[in-house]
Amino acid sequence: MSAAPFPQVKVADIGDARLHYVEEGAGTPVVFVHGAGGDWRTWEPLRPLIAPRHRFIAYSRRYHWPNDTGDQSKPYNVPAQADDLITLVQALELGRVHVVGGSYGGRVVLEAAARRPGLFLSVAASEAAITPPPYWRVGALLKAKALADDLGKIAEPMRRGDTEAATMQLARAVYGDPDAWEKLDESQRQRFLDNRASWIPLSRGPQLPPTSPEALGRLPMPVLVVEGETTVPGFRVTNDQLMRCLPKSAQRYVVPGAPHMWYPVNPSAAAKRILEFISRAEG
């Protein structure tokens, strides 16, 4: 499927920041929250599939393209980003919304739902890599550690201030492939590079503990946990861990033939499952 033409980019004033976003369609809003190295364009493959049924909204998180990165007075961490999501929903007067978060964005939507459950009709989190403290089997621990080690390699170029090298390492880590950067198409590489400035506030932190297992277990809305069929093992075992924390009613979906970033690889299957999930959540 060829990508639909970009819609008009709008700007939402959330008080201490202006966040760029796009929207299309009508009906109950579905807000999409991107991960590290991304922006509102991350979700473009899903827009033509979601907008015919719902009001599709995708925004660029604070410090991500094309938002202003000059004022870095607010920390870049999950609680702060969750506050931004909550404020954005309120600023746009969306009422109660469905929300979909990918990777780091998955952490953000789960934290926001734990803080303000009344705002969210449902939550879908894709490979959020939340690793709270319940018991780990040794094999699972090793897989999670391998992913953490690959992501940890981002620190070395950041010590040199080399945000481009940090961005390239992110791609290698999340795809589990040392040649991942070279395999991305030009538009994907450019989107990563457009967001390399976000590494600076992210590296400064302070980073805080993940949403607690107790808070995850109290989520009252339907929750869908998503992963790519060919994702790296570390993401799969962190999804296993997340499922142990969530209410028993939480559902899980594997996107066929897709890696961690399944959005451009198999958006049709994922959109179909997300729409089914949303429909059931609405009763």
Backbone as CSV, one residue per row, in Angstrom:
resi,resn,N_x,N_y,N_z,CA_x,CA_y,CA_z,C_x,C_y,C_z
1,MET,0.851,-1.193,0.000,0.000,0.000,0.000,0.882,1.237,0.000
2,SER,0.650,2.165,-0.913,1.420,3.403,-0.953,0.913,4.339,0.127
3,ALA,1.826,5.126,0.678,1.466,6.032,1.758,0.538,7.125,1.249
4,ALA,-0.451,7.477,2.067,-1.338,8.578,1.725,-0.582,9.888,1.850
5,PRO,-1.003,10.920,1.094,-0.337,12.217,1.220,-0.395,12.712,2.656
6,PHE,0.679,13.388,3.083,0.706,13.891,4.444,-0.451,14.861,4.672
7,PRO,-1.114,14.764,5.811,-2.135,15.762,6.147,-1.476,17.047,6.629
8,GLN,-2.290,18.058,6.876,-1.780,19.313,7.420,-1.224,19.070,8.819
9,VAL,-0.041,19.612,9.088,0.564,19.496,10.410,0.071,20.654,11.268
10,LYS,-0.436,20.324,12.449,-0.975,21.320,13.364,-0.073,21.425,14.583
11,VAL,-0.345,22.428,15.422,0.453,22.636,16.631,-0.482,22.768,17.825
12,ALA,-0.199,21.994,18.872,-0.964,22.064,20.111,-0.132,22.756,21.179
13,ASP,-0.709,23.761,21.813,-0.044,24.468,22.906,-0.397,23.761,24.213
14,ILE,0.609,23.161,24.878,0.337,22.473,26.141,0.896,23.258,27.328
15,GLY,1.080,24.554,27.138,1.516,25.424,28.236,2.983,25.754,28.172
16,ASP,3.841,24.771,28.428,5.278,25.038,28.403,5.945,24.453,27.165
17,ALA,5.149,24.017,26.206,5.698,23.473,24.954,4.613,23.505,23.887
18,ARG,5.066,23.454,22.636,4.158,23.364,21.489,4.497,22.068,20.751
19,LEU,3.519,21.184,20.640,3.728,19.865,20.057,3.038,19.768,18.710
20,HIS,3.785,19.349,17.702,3.226,19.172,16.373,2.473,17.849,16.292
21,TYR,1.375,17.877,15.549,0.574,16.668,15.406,-0.198,16.704,14.087
22,VAL,-0.685,15.543,13.702,-1.570,15.438,12.544,-2.821,14.709,12.987
23,GLU,-3.902,14.973,12.287,-5.136,14.268,12.574,-5.940,14.087,11.293
24,GLU,-6.753,13.052,11.306,-7.615,12.769,10.166,-8.749,11.872,10.638
25,GLY,-9.922,12.058,10.052,-11.051,11.212,10.374,-11.939,11.801,11.451
26,ALA,-12.966,11.056,11.795,-13.946,11.489,12.788,-14.281,10.313,13.691
27,GLY,-14.945,10.646,14.789,-15.330,9.608,15.727,-14.446,9.626,16.961
28,THR,-14.468,8.534,17.704,-13.671,8.444,18.930,-12.187,8.572,18.599
29,PRO,-11.462,9.460,19.278,-10.042,9.646,18.950,-9.196,8.434,19.328
30,VAL,-8.194,8.171,18.482,-7.147,7.199,18.774,-5.829,7.960,18.676
31,VAL,-5.130,8.086,19.791,-3.893,8.865,19.857,-2.705,7.914,19.790
32,PHE,-1.774,8.198,18.871,-0.600,7.350,18.652,0.644,8.047,19.201
33,VAL,1.440,7.281,19.964,2.601,7.831,20.672,3.848,7.056,20.233
34,HIS,4.778,7.739,19.580,5.947,7.102,18.983,7.032,6.800,20.006
35,GLY,8.030,6.051,19.577,9.143,5.678,20.430,10.373,6.549,20.214
36,ALA,11.516,6.095,20.741,12.775,6.812,20.567,13.135,6.866,19.089
37,GLY,13.698,7.975,18.666,14.102,8.117,17.272,12.966,8.381,16.314
38,GLY,11.755,8.572,16.841,10.590,8.757,15.972,9.933,10.106,16.138
39,ASP,8.823,10.272,15.442,7.976,11.459,15.536,6.619,11.078,14.963
40,TRP,5.763,12.052,14.691,4.413,11.721,14.229,4.432,10.897,12.948
41,ARG,5.494,11.006,12.148,5.564,10.263,10.875,5.704,8.755,11.080
42,THR,6.133,8.346,12.283,6.260,6.920,12.583,4.981,6.166,12.237
43,TRP,3.852,6.816,12.487,2.561,6.142,12.372,1.875,6.352,11.038
44,GLU,2.530,6.978,10.082,1.896,7.244,8.792,1.366,5.980,8.099
45,PRO,2.049,4.823,8.184,1.481,3.638,7.536,0.114,3.230,8.096
46,LEU,-0.188,3.624,9.334,-1.471,3.239,9.931,-2.573,4.259,9.698
47,ARG,-2.197,5.491,9.375,-3.214,6.543,9.265,-4.322,6.206,8.268
48,PRO,-4.011,5.789,7.038,-5.111,5.510,6.096,-5.941,4.290,6.491
49,LEU,-5.451,3.498,7.439,-6.178,2.310,7.877,-7.062,2.595,9.088
50,ILE,-6.666,3.576,9.906,-7.413,3.913,11.120,-8.409,5.045,10.877
51,ALA,-8.019,6.058,10.078,-8.827,7.265,9.918,-10.225,7.020,9.348
52,PRO,-10.454,6.012,8.497,-11.831,5.797,8.037,-12.796,5.396,9.154
53,ARG,-12.256,4.942,10.283,-13.127,4.455,11.366,-13.091,5.347,12.613
54,HIS,-11.994,6.067,12.807,-11.809,6.844,14.029,-11.088,8.152,13.704
55,ARG,-11.041,9.030,14.701,-10.250,10.250,14.585,-8.806,9.900,14.922
56,PHE,-7.997,9.776,13.914,-6.586,9.405,14.055,-5.784,10.646,14.441
57,ILE,-5.002,10.540,15.518,-4.123,11.633,15.952,-2.752,11.045,16.276
58,ALA,-1.722,11.588,15.643,-0.341,11.209,15.959,0.439,12.491,16.217
59,TYR,1.172,12.526,17.316,1.908,13.741,17.652,3.386,13.429,17.846
60,SER,4.189,14.465,17.777,5.619,14.351,18.069,5.836,14.712,19.530
61,ARG,6.423,13.786,20.277,6.666,14.039,21.692,7.671,15.180,21.880
62,ARG,7.644,15.753,23.062,8.574,16.841,23.405,10.008,16.429,23.055
63,TYR,10.739,17.350,22.451,12.136,17.201,22.014,12.285,16.414,20.713
64,HIS,11.182,16.038,20.091,11.258,15.314,18.823,10.814,16.215,17.673
65,TRP,11.365,15.916,16.491,11.086,16.674,15.270,9.582,16.755,15.022
66,PRO,9.075,17.929,14.583,9.783,19.194,14.348,9.619,20.169,15.506
67,ASN,9.425,19.650,16.709,9.247,20.526,17.865,10.543,21.256,18.213
68,ASP,10.390,22.384,18.895,11.541,23.158,19.344,12.298,22.389,20.421
69,THR,13.608,22.338,20.310,14.430,21.650,21.309,15.308,22.618,22.103
70,GLY,15.071,23.914,21.924,15.929,24.906,22.580,15.775,24.926,24.092
71,ASP,14.544,24.861,24.570,14.287,24.889,26.008,14.266,23.453,26.523
72,GLN,15.293,23.072,27.268,15.387,21.714,27.801,15.266,21.711,29.320
73,SER,14.428,22.619,29.832,14.268,22.734,31.280,13.453,21.590,31.865
74,LYS,12.611,20.959,31.060,11.821,19.834,31.565,12.558,18.543,31.266
75,PRO,12.645,17.626,32.223,13.392,16.392,31.972,12.733,15.533,30.905
76,TYR,13.556,14.739,30.234,13.058,13.763,29.277,13.056,12.417,29.991
77,ASN,11.913,12.047,30.512,11.740,10.726,31.104,10.272,10.324,30.975
78,VAL,9.962,9.105,31.345,8.611,8.583,31.116,7.547,9.383,31.867
79,PRO,7.714,9.694,33.147,6.673,10.482,33.820,6.420,11.839,33.161
80,ALA,7.496,12.527,32.772,7.325,13.834,32.134,6.618,13.698,30.787
81,GLN,6.969,12.677,30.019,6.318,12.460,28.729,4.860,12.049,28.923
82,ALA,4.574,11.285,29.976,3.189,10.919,30.271,2.374,12.159,30.632
83,ASP,2.975,13.071,31.393,2.295,14.332,31.701,1.952,15.084,30.421
84,ASP,2.886,15.105,29.469,2.628,15.785,28.196,1.451,15.155,27.460
85,LEU,1.396,13.812,27.438,0.286,13.130,26.769,-1.041,13.496,27.415
86,ILE,-1.089,13.457,28.732,-2.318,13.812,29.448,-2.730,15.244,29.130
87,THR,-1.756,16.164,29.153,-2.046,17.572,28.886,-2.496,17.776,27.448
88,LEU,-1.888,17.042,26.504,-2.292,17.147,25.098,-3.745,16.706,24.918
89,VAL,-4.122,15.590,25.495,-5.511,15.117,25.391,-6.475,16.166,25.932
90,GLN,-6.096,16.796,27.026,-6.952,17.823,27.606,-6.946,19.104,26.776
91,ALA,-5.775,19.504,26.272,-5.681,20.740,25.487,-6.496,20.660,24.198
92,LEU,-6.518,19.474,23.581,-7.286,19.292,22.345,-8.752,18.973,22.619
93,GLU,-9.113,18.917,23.891,-10.498,18.655,24.315,-11.035,17.385,23.639
94,LEU,-10.251,16.314,23.750,-10.594,15.069,23.073,-11.571,14.210,23.858
95,GLY,-11.759,14.508,25.129,-12.552,13.617,25.956,-11.772,12.345,26.234
96,ARG,-12.472,11.220,26.340,-11.803,9.950,26.575,-11.308,9.389,25.245
97,VAL,-10.120,8.819,25.261,-9.477,8.402,24.013,-8.958,6.975,24.130
98,HIS,-8.756,6.357,22.985,-7.939,5.158,22.880,-6.510,5.628,22.612
99,VAL,-5.523,4.879,23.086,-4.138,5.301,22.899,-3.291,4.097,22.526
100,VAL,-2.357,4.330,21.591,-1.452,3.288,21.108,-0.030,3.825,21.233
101,GLY,0.840,3.093,21.921,2.221,3.529,22.084,3.195,2.476,21.618
102,GLY,4.221,2.900,20.898,5.232,1.992,20.396,6.553,2.173,21.117
103,SER,7.144,1.073,21.598,8.466,1.078,22.219,8.477,2.051,23.409
104,TYR,9.356,3.055,23.418,9.355,4.027,24.514,7.972,4.654,24.667
105,GLY,7.274,4.856,23.553,5.913,5.371,23.612,4.971,4.431,24.336
106,GLY,5.268,3.127,24.308,4.484,2.178,25.081,4.631,2.408,26.570
107,ARG,5.841,2.728,26.998,6.048,3.079,28.401,5.233,4.317,28.771
108,VAL,5.240,5.283,27.870,4.548,6.547,28.126,3.050,6.319,28.296
109,VAL,2.440,5.531,27.398,0.985,5.366,27.482,0.587,4.559,28.711
110,LEU,1.393,3.592,29.117,1.070,2.825,30.315,1.175,3.704,31.565
111,GLU,2.197,4.543,31.615,2.350,5.453,32.755,1.194,6.454,32.799
112,ALA,0.825,7.012,31.636,-0.280,7.970,31.591,-1.590,7.314,32.024
113,ALA,-1.812,6.077,31.588,-3.039,5.367,31.955,-3.079,5.073,33.446
114,ALA,-1.926,4.780,34.038,-1.879,4.545,35.478,-2.154,5.829,36.259
115,ARG,-1.704,6.954,35.716,-1.884,8.234,36.417,-3.297,8.772,36.270
116,ARG,-3.836,8.692,35.052,-5.153,9.267,34.772,-6.029,8.258,34.039
117,PRO,-6.441,7.188,34.692,-7.189,6.133,34.003,-8.495,6.614,33.397
118,GLY,-9.089,7.655,33.962,-10.357,8.135,33.430,-10.277,8.736,32.044
119,LEU,-9.070,9.050,31.575,-8.918,9.652,30.238,-8.875,8.615,29.126
120,PHE,-8.661,7.348,29.456,-8.333,6.363,28.427,-9.358,5.239,28.367
121,LEU,-9.930,5.075,27.185,-10.891,4.003,26.947,-10.186,2.661,26.785
122,SER,-9.007,2.676,26.203,-8.195,1.474,26.044,-6.757,1.887,25.831
123,VAL,-5.852,0.930,26.055,-4.415,1.176,25.911,-3.801,0.014,25.144
124,ALA,-3.041,0.327,24.097,-2.238,-0.671,23.383,-0.778,-0.258,23.497
125,ALA,0.059,-1.164,23.991,1.480,-0.873,24.183,2.302,-1.908,23.432
126,SER,3.163,-1.442,22.536,3.960,-2.332,21.702,5.406,-2.380,22.183
127,GLU,5.830,-3.535,22.699,7.228,-3.767,23.079,7.790,-2.615,23.905
128,ALA,7.101,-2.342,25.003,7.468,-1.196,25.835,8.729,-1.432,26.650
129,ALA,9.204,-2.686,26.703,10.446,-3.022,27.426,10.412,-2.568,28.871
130,ILE,9.250,-2.690,29.486,9.148,-2.444,30.923,9.633,-3.697,31.640
131,THR,10.561,-3.539,32.543,11.141,-4.703,33.225,11.039,-4.521,34.734
132,PRO,9.837,-4.591,35.287,9.697,-4.476,36.734,10.266,-5.696,37.445
133,PRO,10.339,-5.686,38.763,11.183,-6.635,39.479,10.700,-8.063,39.716
134,PRO,9.486,-8.505,39.324,9.145,-9.900,39.634,10.172,-10.901,39.118
135,TYR,10.070,-12.118,39.611,11.067,-13.165,39.370,11.343,-13.384,37.886
136,TRP,12.616,-13.496,37.533,13.059,-13.792,36.169,13.629,-15.209,36.107
137,ARG,13.269,-15.960,35.081,13.995,-17.181,34.759,15.353,-16.792,34.173
138,VAL,16.340,-17.646,34.335,17.696,-17.309,33.899,17.736,-17.049,32.394
139,GLY,17.086,-17.901,31.596,17.100,-17.712,30.148,16.497,-16.386,29.741
140,ALA,15.368,-16.030,30.371,14.728,-14.753,30.066,15.618,-13.584,30.469
141,LEU,16.270,-13.725,31.621,17.148,-12.660,32.090,18.287,-12.412,31.105
142,LEU,18.864,-13.468,30.569,19.964,-13.322,29.621,19.501,-12.632,28.342
143,LYS,18.288,-12.967,27.881,17.766,-12.317,26.680,17.518,-10.834,26.928
144,ALA,16.947,-10.520,28.062,16.710,-9.114,28.389,18.028,-8.366,28.545
145,LYS,19.032,-9.030,29.142,20.332,-8.385,29.325,20.998,-8.121,27.984
146,ALA,20.848,-9.033,27.012,21.442,-8.823,25.688,20.864,-7.582,25.028
147,LEU,19.557,-7.399,25.150,18.935,-6.191,24.610,19.438,-4.958,25.350
148,ALA,19.469,-5.031,26.681,19.940,-3.886,27.464,21.377,-3.532,27.124
149,ASP,22.208,-4.550,26.892,23.602,-4.288,26.530,23.696,-3.574,25.188
150,ASP,22.893,-4.011,24.216,22.909,-3.359,22.903,22.440,-1.913,23.006
151,LEU,21.386,-1.687,23.786,20.917,-0.314,23.976,21.942,0.502,24.762
152,GLY,22.649,-0.163,25.674,23.659,0.530,26.465,24.820,1.052,25.641
153,LYS,25.036,0.459,24.473,26.128,0.911,23.606,25.879,2.317,23.051
154,ILE,24.662,2.814,23.222,24.368,4.188,22.807,25.130,5.185,23.673
155,ALA,25.468,4.781,24.897,26.111,5.713,25.829,27.470,6.189,25.336
156,GLU,28.229,5.318,24.693,29.586,5.691,24.275,29.575,6.839,23.262
157,PRO,28.832,6.759,22.151,28.809,7.921,21.252,28.211,9.158,21.913
158,MET,27.294,8.967,22.860,26.734,10.136,23.527,27.775,10.841,24.386
159,ARG,28.715,10.092,24.951,29.797,10.735,25.716,30.643,11.625,24.821
160,ARG,30.713,11.271,23.532,31.459,12.087,22.566,30.588,13.172,21.949
161,GLY,29.295,13.179,22.288,28.370,14.127,21.680,27.995,13.758,20.264
162,ASP,28.198,12.495,19.888,27.938,12.043,18.529,26.521,11.476,18.451
163,THR,25.543,12.345,18.231,24.143,11.914,18.213,23.819,11.074,16.981
164,GLU,24.558,11.266,15.899,24.311,10.447,14.712,24.713,8.991,14.981
165,ALA,25.872,8.777,15.581,26.295,7.411,15.902,25.360,6.772,16.924
166,ALA,24.862,7.554,17.876,23.900,7.035,18.852,22.629,6.577,18.153
167,THR,22.189,7.353,17.170,20.987,7.012,16.419,21.186,5.724,15.638
168,MET,22.331,5.567,15.026,22.618,4.349,14.269,22.638,3.131,15.185
169,GLN,23.174,3.289,16.395,23.209,2.172,17.342,21.803,1.811,17.819
170,LEU,20.938,2.794,17.972,19.547,2.502,18.331,18.927,1.550,17.309
171,ALA,19.114,1.849,16.027,18.557,0.988,14.979,19.125,-0.418,15.081
172,ARG,20.436,-0.530,15.293,21.054,-1.858,15.388,20.498,-2.638,16.582
173,ALA,20.271,-1.936,17.701,19.797,-2.605,18.910,18.363,-3.094,18.756
174,VAL,17.481,-2.234,18.269,16.075,-2.625,18.244,15.767,-3.625,17.139
175,TYR,16.595,-3.647,16.095,16.413,-4.651,15.053,17.256,-5.902,15.306
176,GLY,18.161,-5.840,16.283,19.011,-6.980,16.570,19.905,-7.362,15.413
177,ASP,20.399,-6.359,14.685,21.159,-6.611,13.463,22.257,-5.557,13.344
178,PRO,23.523,-5.956,13.296,24.602,-4.969,13.178,24.566,-4.183,11.872
179,ASP,23.843,-4.705,10.874,23.723,-4.009,9.590,22.374,-3.318,9.425
180,ALA,21.639,-3.156,10.528,20.277,-2.629,10.435,20.234,-1.242,9.817
181,TRP,21.178,-0.381,10.185,21.146,0.994,9.676,21.239,1.013,8.154
182,GLU,22.122,0.196,7.618,22.307,0.158,6.164,21.096,-0.430,5.456
183,LYS,20.324,-1.252,6.149,19.164,-1.899,5.538,17.910,-1.023,5.548
184,LEU,17.908,0.028,6.357,16.762,0.925,6.372,16.690,1.700,5.062
185,ASP,15.473,2.027,4.635,15.380,2.844,3.434,15.697,4.299,3.787
186,GLU,15.859,5.117,2.768,16.326,6.494,2.973,15.387,7.293,3.864
187,SER,14.074,7.114,3.685,13.125,7.888,4.488,13.180,7.482,5.954
188,GLN,13.393,6.191,6.224,13.504,5.742,7.610,14.769,6.289,8.266
189,ARG,15.886,6.245,7.540,17.122,6.791,8.100,16.977,8.285,8.365
190,GLN,16.336,8.998,7.446,16.186,10.435,7.625,15.320,10.760,8.831
191,ARG,14.259,9.972,9.046,13.411,10.218,10.209,14.208,10.014,11.496
192,PHE,15.013,8.961,11.550,15.881,8.762,12.713,16.794,9.970,12.911
193,LEU,17.439,10.415,11.830,18.404,11.512,11.945,17.727,12.828,12.301
194,ASP,16.511,13.033,11.820,15.775,14.244,12.180,15.542,14.333,13.683
195,ASN,15.593,13.199,14.363,15.313,13.161,15.797,16.551,12.945,16.658
196,ARG,17.731,13.063,16.066,18.936,12.767,16.846,19.163,13.770,17.970
197,ALA,18.635,14.995,17.847,18.803,15.977,18.927,18.086,15.548,20.200
198,SER,17.115,14.641,20.090,16.385,14.203,21.281,17.267,13.399,22.229
199,TRP,18.390,12.866,21.723,19.288,12.102,22.593,19.888,12.969,23.692
200,ILE,20.058,14.259,23.438,20.730,15.120,24.414,19.897,15.257,25.686
201,PRO,18.613,15.695,25.619,17.840,15.748,26.868,17.571,14.367,27.449
202,LEU,17.431,13.337,26.609,17.194,11.996,27.119,18.390,11.500,27.936
203,SER,19.591,11.790,27.453,20.790,11.322,28.159,21.007,12.057,29.475
204,ARG,20.448,13.253,29.595,20.625,14.024,30.826,19.698,13.557,31.938
205,GLY,18.576,12.927,31.556,17.655,12.378,32.552,17.043,13.452,33.447
206,PRO,16.794,13.158,34.736,17.056,11.840,35.333,16.012,10.815,34.896
207,GLN,16.462,9.578,34.649,15.533,8.507,34.346,15.010,7.936,35.661
208,LEU,13.764,7.514,35.639,13.100,7.067,36.852,12.636,5.622,36.698
209,PRO,12.302,4.942,37.797,11.861,3.549,37.701,10.623,3.416,36.814
210,PRO,10.441,2.251,36.205,9.261,2.050,35.362,7.987,2.046,36.185
211,THR,6.866,2.156,35.502,5.567,2.065,36.156,5.530,0.791,37.005
212,SER,5.077,0.909,38.232,5.171,-0.213,39.166,4.233,-1.354,38.755
213,PRO,4.606,-2.592,39.091,3.709,-3.718,38.822,2.335,-3.533,39.461
214,GLU,2.305,-2.931,40.646,1.030,-2.714,41.326,0.136,-1.776,40.524
215,ALA,0.735,-0.688,39.991,-0.050,0.261,39.190,-0.523,-0.381,37.889
216,LEU,0.351,-1.182,37.258,-0.046,-1.875,36.036,-1.190,-2.851,36.315
217,GLY,-1.136,-3.522,37.441,-2.164,-4.492,37.782,-3.509,-3.871,38.095
218,ARG,-3.522,-2.568,38.379,-4.779,-1.876,38.692,-5.417,-1.202,37.490
219,LEU,-4.801,-1.272,36.317,-5.371,-0.570,35.157,-6.791,-1.082,34.893
220,PRO,-7.762,-0.179,34.835,-9.157,-0.618,34.704,-9.635,-0.780,33.268
221,MET,-8.908,-0.211,32.319,-9.342,-0.239,30.925,-8.772,-1.465,30.211
222,PRO,-9.351,-1.871,29.073,-8.751,-2.963,28.290,-7.337,-2.604,27.847
223,VAL,-6.437,-3.593,27.908,-5.038,-3.391,27.530,-4.643,-4.451,26.514
224,LEU,-3.981,-4.008,25.457,-3.452,-4.891,24.418,-1.940,-4.742,24.383
225,VAL,-1.229,-5.854,24.465,0.235,-5.862,24.373,0.603,-6.403,22.997
226,VAL,1.396,-5.635,22.248,1.710,-5.944,20.854,3.200,-6.238,20.721
227,GLU,3.538,-7.151,19.797,4.949,-7.385,19.486,5.075,-7.882,18.055
228,GLY,6.240,-7.693,17.478,6.518,-8.220,16.151,6.921,-9.684,16.223
229,GLU,6.533,-10.444,15.230,6.841,-11.882,15.228,8.338,-12.141,15.212
230,THR,9.100,-11.286,14.544,10.541,-11.501,14.410,11.351,-10.551,15.289
231,THR,10.727,-9.992,16.313,11.440,-9.056,17.179,12.583,-9.749,17.908
232,VAL,13.496,-8.954,18.441,14.610,-9.529,19.185,14.081,-10.166,20.467
233,PRO,14.707,-11.239,20.948,14.186,-11.968,22.109,14.010,-11.106,23.355
234,GLY,14.865,-10.111,23.519,14.758,-9.271,24.705,13.430,-8.556,24.808
235,PHE,12.897,-8.090,23.682,11.591,-7.439,23.714,10.495,-8.444,24.036
236,ARG,10.638,-9.661,23.535,9.600,-10.672,23.783,9.525,-11.017,25.268
237,VAL,10.672,-11.177,25.914,10.618,-11.552,27.329,10.158,-10.388,28.205
238,THR,10.421,-9.153,27.797,9.879,-8.034,28.570,8.372,-7.935,28.384
239,ASN,7.860,-8.324,27.212,6.412,-8.419,27.055,5.844,-9.529,27.939
240,ASP,6.564,-10.646,28.036,6.143,-11.710,28.949,6.003,-11.151,30.366
241,GLN,6.997,-10.389,30.762,7.010,-9.817,32.107,5.858,-8.830,32.283
242,LEU,5.619,-8.015,31.258,4.528,-7.055,31.329,3.191,-7.763,31.485
243,MET,2.989,-8.844,30.741,1.729,-9.576,30.830,1.510,-10.126,32.237
244,ARG,2.574,-10.492,32.943,2.435,-10.995,34.313,1.963,-9.899,35.267
245,CYS,2.249,-8.656,34.936,1.885,-7.537,35.801,0.475,-7.023,35.537
246,LEU,0.023,-7.129,34.298,-1.270,-6.559,33.909,-2.425,-7.407,34.426
247,PRO,-3.634,-6.840,34.445,-4.804,-7.636,34.807,-4.953,-8.851,33.893
248,LYS,-5.610,-9.886,34.383,-5.774,-11.131,33.633,-6.507,-10.910,32.317
249,SER,-7.276,-9.842,32.230,-8.041,-9.564,31.009,-7.177,-9.005,29.875
250,ALA,-5.924,-8.641,30.154,-5.056,-8.064,29.119,-4.869,-9.065,27.979
251,GLN,-4.809,-8.534,26.763,-4.665,-9.356,25.572,-3.282,-9.148,24.952
252,ARG,-2.902,-10.069,24.083,-1.594,-10.004,23.430,-1.764,-10.315,21.952
253,TYR,-1.006,-9.595,21.135,-1.085,-9.820,19.682,0.308,-9.763,19.081
254,VAL,0.596,-10.726,18.203,1.876,-10.790,17.503,1.647,-10.391,16.050
255,VAL,2.343,-9.362,15.595,2.204,-8.879,14.219,2.977,-9.819,13.297
256,PRO,2.315,-10.505,12.377,2.994,-11.518,11.558,4.136,-10.933,10.728
257,GLY,5.267,-11.651,10.735,6.386,-11.330,9.860,7.048,-9.995,10.096
258,ALA,6.877,-9.437,11.292,7.344,-8.066,11.527,8.340,-8.006,12.673
259,PRO,9.289,-7.041,12.621,10.256,-6.827,13.700,9.694,-5.885,14.762
260,HIS,10.583,-5.411,15.627,10.194,-4.457,16.678,9.417,-3.282,16.098
261,MET,9.950,-2.667,15.075,9.240,-1.567,14.418,8.393,-2.145,13.287
262,TRP,7.224,-2.654,13.656,6.343,-3.333,12.701,5.536,-2.372,11.851
263,TYR,5.522,-1.091,12.219,4.618,-0.121,11.602,4.748,-0.053,10.082
264,PRO,5.961,-0.006,9.505,6.046,0.039,8.045,6.054,-1.343,7.395
265,VAL,6.183,-2.409,8.191,6.358,-3.752,7.630,5.025,-4.452,7.428
266,ASN,4.170,-4.428,8.437,2.857,-5.074,8.314,1.798,-4.233,9.003
267,PRO,1.565,-3.017,8.506,0.576,-2.160,9.171,-0.849,-2.678,9.036
268,SER,-1.147,-3.382,7.951,-2.522,-3.827,7.721,-2.985,-4.799,8.791
269,ALA,-2.166,-5.812,9.074,-2.552,-6.797,10.084,-2.672,-6.142,11.456
270,ALA,-1.708,-5.280,11.789,-1.733,-4.624,13.095,-2.939,-3.706,13.223
271,ALA,-3.226,-2.926,12.187,-4.371,-2.012,12.238,-5.677,-2.785,12.397
272,LYS,-5.794,-3.897,11.700,-7.009,-4.712,11.822,-7.205,-5.178,13.253
273,ARG,-6.120,-5.659,13.880,-6.228,-6.145,15.256,-6.496,-5.000,16.221
274,ILE,-5.858,-3.863,16.032,-6.093,-2.713,16.906,-7.536,-2.235,16.792
275,LEU,-8.061,-2.198,15.573,-9.456,-1.779,15.377,-10.419,-2.756,16.041
276,GLU,-10.141,-4.048,15.945,-10.989,-5.042,16.617,-10.942,-4.845,18.131
277,PHE,-9.754,-4.606,18.652,-9.570,-4.382,20.083,-10.342,-3.153,20.538
278,ILE,-10.244,-2.072,19.782,-10.946,-0.832,20.121,-12.463,-1.047,20.078
279,SER,-12.922,-1.759,19.047,-14.356,-2.000,18.920,-14.907,-2.760,20.126
280,ARG,-14.156,-3.769,20.571,-14.610,-4.531,21.746,-14.545,-3.675,23.011
281,ALA,-13.539,-2.807,23.094,-13.418,-1.940,24.257,-14.603,-0.977,24.357
282,GLU,-15.139,-0.607,23.197,-16.282,0.315,23.180,-17.599,-0.407,23.390
283,GLY,-17.549,-1.731,23.384,-18.759,-2.520,23.641,-19.674,-2.594,22.450
